Amino acid sequence: MGMRVVTTSSKQGLEDYGYRWLDSRKNWPKAEFIYYTEGFKVDCPSKELAEIPEFAEWKAKHRRYVPPSWQFDVVRYANKVFAAYDALRDYDGIGVWLDADCVTYKPIPEGLIERQLNGAYFAHFGRTGMYTETGMWIVDCSHSQHKAFFDFWRNVYLTERYKQLPQWHDCFTLDATIRVFGQLCKFENLSGEHHKTMHPQALSELGKYIDHCKGSRKATGKSPENTHR
């Protein structure tokens, strides 16, 4: 079964941290990489977000929207969802979302990514009392509910159902979709015993190889929470 690893960023994001993502592809086992862009070139197989018709139309409708805070910056974070949808909805291998501020700093053993699913459809870093940390997630695109799951997630945006959620970024829309499909699919929480921490990925098995350098960590390319490095 093949593997497809997907990300997106702005041009500034590529210059500030995405270059590390590109360089660290060498530490992945055999996989296909796709970097979704907005008006810039990247040294990787890529696609312009503007080439996704339904997303371009949706963004045009929201072009005058000014979010009051990052928690409601629905257009910015929708980039992730529509890029994942475009890359993985009709794929039938193992799909991986990997934020562009993730650094794969050590070679990943063959089969490690696939094993994270543990027989589940979808593996993610769930956090008790908080929304999922979506810097990385893994999905079995051959699952019988896969297309329905991704269609529902995309339609949370197209139907503006996201407005019913407490926050409007992809973490909340993903969790809302997981709740709907909870009885139809198995979901694996990769956070394990660290499900009450703010940065469970840094403390997980995957943290031994991949560091999600979110927020202020983007500048240094390292998470202080990641004791594996």
N, C-alpha and C positions, 0 to 999 in steps of 0.2 A: 504494500500500500504506500502511495506517495505521500509527501508532506509539503504543505504550502505555508509559508510564513509571510504575514502581511503587516504593513504599517503605513502611516502617513504622517506628514508634518508640514509646516509652512517652510518657506525658503529660509527664513531666519532660524527656524528650528533645525533645519539641516546643517546650517553653519555653526550653530551653538552646540548641538549634541548629536544630531542625526549621523554625522560623519563617523561617530564611534559605533553606531548600529551597523553601518555599512562595513566598517573594518572588521567588526567582530563576527561577521558571517562565516569567516574562516574557521570558527570554533564550533560550527554546527555540523552534525552528520548530514548526509545527502538530503537536500531540501531545495525547494523552489522558493525564491523570494520575490515579492512584489511591493514596490514603494509607490504609494499614491501621492501625486504632486498637484500643485496649483501654480502653473506658469513657470516652472523651472525644471532643469534637467538634473538627473541624478545617475550615478554610475551603478545602475542596478536595473533589472527589468522593472518597468514602471508604467503607470497609467495616469492620465489627468482626471481629476475628480469631475471636471466639466464635461467629460465624455460619458458620464452616467446621466442619461436624459432626465429621469424622474427626480434625481437629486438636484441637478442644475435648475430644474423648474421649481422645486421646493425652495431652494436657496433664494431664487429670484423673488419669490413671494415674501421672503423674510428679510430682504436686503435693508430695509429701514428699521429693523428691530434693533434696539439698543438694550443689552441686558443690564439689569441693575447690579449684578455681581456675577462672578464666575459660575456660581451654582445654577444660574439661569441662562448661561451662554449656550443655548441649545444649538445654534448654528455651528459654532466652533466644534463642539463635541459630536455633533451628528456626522462630521467627516469620518470619524472612526467607524461608525455603524454602517454607513453607506459604502465605504471602502471594503469593509469585511463582507457585506452582503454581495457586492459585485465580484469579489474574489472567491468567495467560498460557497455561495448559495447553490451553484450547480457543479461544485467540485465533489469528488467522492473519496478523497483521501483523508489524511489527518490535517486539520486546519489549525493554525496557530496565529493568534493576534499577539504582536509584540510591539509595545509602544516604542517610538523612535528614541526615547530617552533610556531604553534598556541597553545595557552593555553585557555581552556574552564574553566574559573575561577568561574563561577556561573551557577547553574542549568538552563538549557534551558527549557522554557515552552513548553508543549506538543503542537505540531502543528505550532510552530514559524518558523521552517526551511521550511516546506512546503509552508507556507504563503508567504515567500519571492519570490516565483515564480510568484505569482499574475497572474496566467493563462498563463505564458510564458513557453517556452521550456527550457530556460537557463537563470540563474540569475548570474550576475558577477559585480565586482567593476570596472566599466569603469571610465576613467579619461580623461577629455578634454585636448587635446594637448599632451597626453601621452598614453602609452600602458596600457592595463588592469592590475590591481593588482591581481595576480592570487593566492594569499595565500589561498583563499577560493572561490569556486563557487558551484552552485547547478544546477542540471539538472534533468528534467523529462524524465527518460529513456523509458517511455511508448509512447513517442511522435512518430508520423509516420516518422519523418525525423531523428530520433535519430541515427540509424545505419549508415545512409548516412553521417551525420555530423561527427561522430567519425571515419568513414573510411577515409573521406577526410582529417581530422586532422592528422591521422596517416600517410597517404600517402604524406603529405607535407614533411615528413622525408624520407620515402622510395624512393620517386622520386627525392629527393634533391631540391625540390621547395623552401625550406627555404633559399637557397642561393640567392634568388631574394629579400629577405626582408632586411630592414636596420639593424636589429639585429636578432640573431638566437636563442634566448631563447623562452620558451613556451608562454610567454606573447604575443610576436609578431606572433607566429604561431596560437595561439588561435584567436587573432584579425583578422588575415587573413581569417580564417575559418568562423568566424562570418560574415565578409563582404560578403562571397560567399552565405551564407544561410540567409542573412538579409531579403530577400523577401519571404522566405519559412517558417520561424519560427519567433515567437516573442521572443525578448531578453529583459530582465529586468535589468536596471542599478541600482544596490543596493547603489550606491554612493549618489544618490539624490542630495541635495543642496551642497554636499561636493565634487562634481565631479572635481573641480579644485585643490583639495588638494593632497598632495603626499601620504597620508595614510588615505583614506576615510573609510576603514573598522573600524578604531579606533573610528570614529565619528558616525558610523551608528547605527541602531537598534541592529544589531548583535554584535556590539562592547560592548554592555551592558553585554554580556555573553562570547564572544570569543575575545581574544587579539592576533593579528598576530604580534609576536615579531621578526620581520624581521631585517636583518642586525645586527647592533651593539646591538639591543634590545634583541638578543638571550641570551646574557650574563646575563642580569638581569631578563628576563622572564616577562618584562612589557614594554609597550609603553608609553612614556611621553605624547603622543598625546591623549591617551585614558583617558578622564576625568571621565569615568564611574567608574573606579576602585578606 
